[in-house]
Amino acid sequence: MEHTKHLWRVLFILLLVAVAVVVGRHFVIPPSFGLQGFYRYDSLAEYAAKPVMHGGSASCAACHQDIAQQREQGKHQTVSCEVCHAPLALHAKEGAKTADMPLNRSVGLCAYCHQALKARPATMPQIDLREHLTKLEVITAKDDIPEGACVTCHDVHNPAMEQESPPEGNVSDANAVPATQ
């Protein structure tokens, strides 16, 4: 029996740990956890009380009909305005303009969706920016890509090529954004 007292000590410590976990769990886990699933149910009311930030493209179209119509005819018709711009709440509240809408004409914004990546579906227009701009002779192979390079040829709301005839070499460019809709 003398050799088993170590086992009894371990069992006693394990029992104390189990009791501490059960009691501690009562104080740590909120009462609404698990009422409607594996989450804290009270968090729904907290999120619902936050101010609405996004309004969707229909909210933008109320004041910007011309741009909305242009966007609806282009390839960006399924992209919400707030993907490229900021949330509506930073520009307008209750139907009145409160500030200018931030404009981001950077190459990085366009590349966010159109940079050539193997993981993207083949139907998504993808482009190797450096190769595309080099073929169009906008830059040389060793130059940095200038900010705003995309918007010099493409309209942001309807990104088909604005030029009447694309520069030579661009027609067969498989990585370029298609010039027709």
C-alpha positions in Angstrom: 0.0 0.0 0.0 2.9 2.3 0.6 3.8 2.3 -3.2 0.3 3.3 -4.2 0.2 6.6 -2.3 1.9 8.2 -5.4 -1.0 7.1 -7.5 -3.5 8.5 -5.0 -1.7 11.9 -5.1 -1.9 12.0 -8.9 -5.6 11.1 -8.8 -6.2 13.7 -6.2 -4.4 16.4 -8.3 -6.4 15.3 -11.5 -9.6 15.5 -9.5 -8.7 19.1 -8.3 -7.9 20.1 -11.9 -11.2 18.6 -13.2 -13.2 20.5 -10.5 -11.2 23.7 -11.3 -12.0 23.4 -15.1 -15.7 22.8 -14.4 -16.0 25.7 -12.0 -13.8 28.0 -14.2 -15.9 27.1 -17.3 -18.9 28.5 -15.5 -17.2 31.9 -15.1 -15.5 32.0 -18.5 -18.2 30.9 -20.9 -21.0 33.4 -21.4 -24.6 32.2 -20.5 -25.8 32.7 -24.1 -23.2 30.4 -25.6 -24.8 27.4 -27.2 -28.4 28.6 -27.1 -28.8 28.6 -30.9 -25.6 26.8 -32.0 -21.9 26.8 -31.3 -21.6 30.5 -30.8 -22.4 33.3 -28.3 -26.0 34.2 -29.1 -25.8 37.7 -27.6 -23.2 38.7 -30.3 -26.0 38.9 -32.8 -27.6 41.9 -31.1 -24.2 43.5 -30.7 -23.5 43.2 -34.5 -27.1 44.4 -35.3 -26.5 47.5 -33.2 -23.5 48.6 -35.3 -24.0 51.3 -37.8 -24.6 50.2 -41.4 -21.4 50.9 -43.5 -22.2 49.4 -46.8 -25.1 50.3 -49.1 -24.5 48.2 -52.2 -24.4 49.4 -55.8 -28.1 50.3 -55.8 -27.4 53.0 -53.2 -24.6 54.4 -55.4 -26.9 54.4 -58.5 -29.4 56.7 -56.8 -27.0 59.6 -57.3 -24.7 58.3 -60.0 -27.0 57.1 -62.7 -24.6 57.8 -65.5 -21.8 55.7 -63.9 -24.2 53.0 -62.9 -25.5 52.7 -66.5 -21.9 52.6 -67.8 -21.0 49.9 -65.3 -24.1 47.8 -66.1 -22.9 47.7 -69.7 -19.4 46.6 -68.9 -17.5 43.7 -67.5 -17.6 45.0 -63.9 -21.4 44.9 -63.7 -21.2 42.2 -61.0 -18.6 44.0 -58.9 -20.0 46.1 -56.1 -18.9 49.8 -56.1 -17.6 49.4 -52.6 -15.1 46.7 -53.6 -13.0 49.4 -55.4 -14.2 52.5 -53.5 -14.7 52.8 -49.7 -17.9 51.8 -47.8 -20.9 54.1 -48.6 -21.0 55.4 -45.0 -17.7 57.3 -45.6 -19.2 59.1 -48.6 -22.9 59.6 -47.8 -25.4 59.3 -44.9 -29.2 59.4 -45.1 -29.1 60.3 -48.8 -26.8 63.3 -48.4 -23.1 63.5 -49.4 -20.9 63.9 -46.4 -17.4 63.6 -48.0 -15.8 62.9 -51.4 -15.5 59.2 -52.2 -11.9 58.0 -52.1 -10.5 57.1 -55.5 -7.9 54.4 -55.8 -6.4 54.3 -59.3 -3.5 52.2 -58.4 -2.2 49.2 -60.3 -2.4 47.2 -57.1 -6.2 47.6 -57.0 -6.6 46.3 -60.5 -4.0 43.5 -59.9 -6.0 42.4 -56.8 -8.5 40.8 -59.2 -6.7 40.6 -62.5 -3.1 39.5 -61.6 -2.3 36.2 -63.4 -2.6 33.4 -60.8 -2.9 29.7 -61.5 -5.5 29.4 -58.7 -8.0 31.7 -60.5 -10.6 30.3 -62.9 -9.7 30.5 -66.5 -12.8 32.5 -67.2 -11.5 35.4 -65.0 -9.5 37.9 -67.1 -5.9 37.6 -65.9 -2.9 39.5 -66.9 0.8 39.6 -66.4 1.1 43.3 -65.8 4.8 43.7 -66.7 4.5 41.7 -69.9 1.3 43.5 -70.9 2.7 47.0 -70.4 6.0 46.0 -72.1 4.1 44.7 -75.2 2.1 47.9 -75.3 5.4 49.8 -75.0 4.2 51.7 -72.0 7.3 50.6 -70.0 10.5 48.7 -70.8 11.2 45.3 -69.2 13.3 46.9 -66.4 11.1 49.8 -65.5 8.8 49.9 -62.5 5.1 49.7 -63.3 3.8 53.3 -62.9 0.8 54.0 -60.7 -2.4 54.6 -62.7 -1.0 52.5 -65.7 -4.3 50.6 -66.0 -6.6 53.6 -66.1 -4.6 55.3 -69.0 -6.2 52.8 -71.4 -9.1 51.2 -69.5 -12.1 53.0 -68.0 -12.6 51.7 -64.4 -16.3 51.2 -64.7 -16.3 49.6 -68.2 -12.7 48.2 -68.6 -12.8 47.4 -72.4 -9.9 49.0 -74.2 -10.7 52.7 -74.9 -8.3 52.9 -77.9 -9.9 52.4 -81.3 -7.1 50.1 -82.5 -4.9 48.4 -80.0 -1.2 48.8 -80.4 0.5 46.1 -82.5 1.3 42.9 -80.6 -1.6 43.4 -78.2 -4.2 41.6 -80.4 -2.6 38.1 -79.9 -1.7 38.7 -76.3 -3.3 35.8 -74.5 -2.7 37.4 -71.1 -4.4 40.7 -71.8 -7.8 41.7 -70.8 -10.1 41.1 -73.8 -10.7 44.3 -75.8 -14.4 43.4 -76.7 -17.3 42.8 -74.5 
